[in-house]
Amino acid sequence: MKNCYDNKAFNEFMHQDFGFLANWINTLNAYEFVSIATLIGMAIAPTLSINQQNSLGNFFEQLGQTILTISAQSQTVKHKMKQNSPVSKNDITDVESEIDKIKDELIQLRKDALMNDNI
């Protein structure tokens, strides 16, 4: 018995770049997005039996949940890694430089205020 990984069509499908589809979908506004999805659903559903509708609908639900779960976990890990990353010396130097600039501005503001009081 052959498994699905030996199937040429399956392998070709799995090696497609679906990024173009995601990029295109991201160009749609909210109403276009919903309308296109609705029209595709309405076009497909009548050609399927009730059992096929249930199966395909559940398949797409699972597909969406899988993609969303992967994305959510990736964001969580990325955020956690950002929080745990050590502060670089460049970051500290930049902050110290900004503090020095603020100090200089405060000193100048004090001098200006004193000069205005003396006038």
PyMOL commands that set and color helices and strands:
alter all, ss='L'
color gray80, all
select helices_A, chain A and resi 4-6+8-14+19-25+30-47+50-84+89-118
alter helices_A, ss='H'
color red, helices_A
deselect
rebuild
show_as cartoon
